[in-house]
């Protein structure tokens, strides 16, 4: 009978970023398993200390920050303007995105006070900005934002309560160029993230209806939509557009082949993917 890791051992190996092959190992006896665990934990702790030392002496910035910088450089180099919007979101902006009390996402929102919440997505703020920028700037208008969003997600291998989004949008482009632009911008972002093996997959969305997901290693890393869209009327927008939202922690998780997304985001327990209880 094959013996697997104990639950405690398995969780510790996940914390130390053991690979999938290691986590699936089996043994002939508990004694053999326990000896293997002690040896592996020692090796993984040593590797983690080396990674922390590289952060201190070489990188000086965690991977999440480095990825954000690479994406910013790629997008500004392609003509996008970076924007920065508030973390607090008015309830009325959510309602313009069709997120009302009967919407499935409504219960996942962190309400701070009456009528205001921590933003669960960047789209309402970008829509708001674009109502003015489309009037002030020559078309097409290209903007993006990278920042924290908050949602009471189901806990799991690919979900966080606080996560980092990249949202990019181009508005006022020719209708017939939307599909090509969407594919181009998805490729630009994925290349900057070091993830060139991906697929574009059509899927339904609770907000936008039909969307196109960017999928790598079976994980949804981003979701894209095109307009004109029924939501545009709420903002007085009539021009064609394309937009994509990416989750940076998921991109890091897939690129690093990490078993836990918790190690990829903002944390007091991890630094640059390294569990600090080593």
HUVENTA-V929846 format. One record per pair of residues at least 4 apart in sequence whose C-alpha atoms are under 7 Angstrom apart, sorted by the first residue. I is the first residue (numbers start at 0). GAP is how many residues later the second one is. Records with the same first field share a line. If there is no record, write none. Layout:
# HUVENTA-V929846
I = GAP / GAP
This chain:
# HUVENTA-V929846
0 = 27
1 = 24 / 25 / 26
2 = 23 / 24 / 25 / 26 / 27
3 = 21 / 22 / 23
4 = 4 / 5 / 28
5 = 4
6 = 4
7 = 4
8 = 4
9 = 4 / 13
10 = 4
11 = 4
12 = 4 / 5 / 10
13 = 4 / 245 / 246
14 = 260
15 = 28 / 29 / 258 / 259
16 = 241 / 242
17 = 4 / 5
18 = 4
19 = 4
20 = 4
26 = 5 / 6
27 = 4
28 = 4
29 = 4
30 = 4
31 = 4
32 = 4
33 = 4
34 = 4
35 = 4
36 = 4
37 = 4
38 = 4
39 = 4
40 = 4
41 = 4
42 = 4
43 = 4
44 = 4 / 233
45 = 4
46 = 4
47 = 4 / 226
48 = 4
49 = 4
50 = 4
51 = 4
52 = 4
53 = 4 / 5
54 = 4 / 5 / 6
55 = 4
60 = 4 / 5
61 = 4 / 209 / 210
62 = 4 / 209
63 = 4 / 201
64 = 4
65 = 4
66 = 4 / 126
67 = 4
68 = 4
69 = 4 / 122
70 = 4 / 118 / 121
71 = 4
72 = 4
73 = 4 / 118
74 = 4 / 5
75 = 4 / 5
78 = 63
79 = 62 / 63 / 64
80 = 61 / 62 / 63
81 = 61 / 62 / 63
82 = 60 / 61 / 62
83 = 61
84 = 40
86 = 31 / 32
87 = 28 / 29 / 30 / 31
88 = 4 / 27 / 28 / 29 / 30
89 = 25 / 26 / 27
90 = 4 / 24 / 25
91 = 4
92 = 4 / 31
93 = 4 / 5 / 30
94 = 4 / 5
95 = 138
96 = 27 / 110 / 134
97 = 109
98 = 4 / 6 / 7
99 = 6
100 = 5
104 = 4
107 = 43 / 44 / 45
108 = 8 / 11 / 42 / 43
109 = 7 / 8 / 40 / 41
110 = 5 / 6 / 7
111 = 4 / 5 / 6
112 = 4
117 = 32
118 = 30 / 31
119 = 29 / 30 / 31
120 = 28
121 = 4 / 45
122 = 4
123 = 4
124 = 4
125 = 4
126 = 4
128 = 4
129 = 4
130 = 104 / 106
131 = 4
132 = 4
133 = 7
136 = 4
138 = 33 / 34
139 = 30 / 31 / 32 / 33
140 = 29 / 30 / 31
141 = 27 / 28 / 29
142 = 25 / 26 / 27
143 = 23 / 24 / 25
144 = 21 / 22 / 23
145 = 18 / 19 / 20 / 21
146 = 17 / 18 / 19
147 = 14 / 15 / 16 / 17
148 = 13 / 14 / 15 / 16
149 = 11 / 12 / 13
150 = 10 / 11
151 = 9
152 = 6 / 7 / 8
153 = 5
154 = 4 / 5
156 = 103 / 104
157 = 92 / 103
162 = 86 / 102
163 = 83 / 84 / 85
164 = 80 / 81 / 82 / 83
165 = 79 / 80 / 81
166 = 77 / 78 / 79
167 = 75 / 76 / 77
168 = 73 / 74 / 75
169 = 71 / 72 / 73
170 = 68 / 69 / 70 / 71
171 = 67 / 68 / 69
172 = 67 / 68
173 = 66
174 = 65
176 = 4
177 = 4 / 63 / 64
178 = 4
179 = 4
180 = 4
181 = 4 / 60
182 = 4
183 = 4
184 = 4
185 = 4
186 = 4
187 = 4
188 = 4
189 = 4 / 5 / 6
190 = 4 / 5
194 = 60
196 = 19
197 = 16 / 17 / 18
198 = 15 / 16 / 17
199 = 12 / 13 / 14 / 15
200 = 11 / 12 / 13
201 = 9 / 10 / 11
202 = 7 / 8 / 9 / 10
203 = 5 / 6 / 7
204 = 4 / 5 / 6
210 = 12 / 13 / 14
211 = 11 / 12 / 13
212 = 7 / 9 / 10 / 11
213 = 6 / 7 / 8 / 9
214 = 4 / 5 / 6
215 = 4 / 5
220 = 25 / 26 / 29 / 30
221 = 22 / 23 / 24 / 25
222 = 21 / 22 / 23
223 = 19 / 20 / 21
224 = 17 / 18 / 19
225 = 15 / 16 / 17
226 = 13 / 14 / 15
227 = 4 / 10 / 11 / 12 / 13
231 = 4 / 5 / 6
232 = 4
246 = 4
247 = 4
248 = 4 / 12 / 15 / 16
249 = 4 / 11
250 = 4
251 = 4 / 12
252 = 4 / 5 / 8 / 11
253 = 4
260 = 4
262 = 7 / 10 / 11
263 = 9
268 = 6 / 7
269 = 4 / 5 / 6
270 = 4 / 5
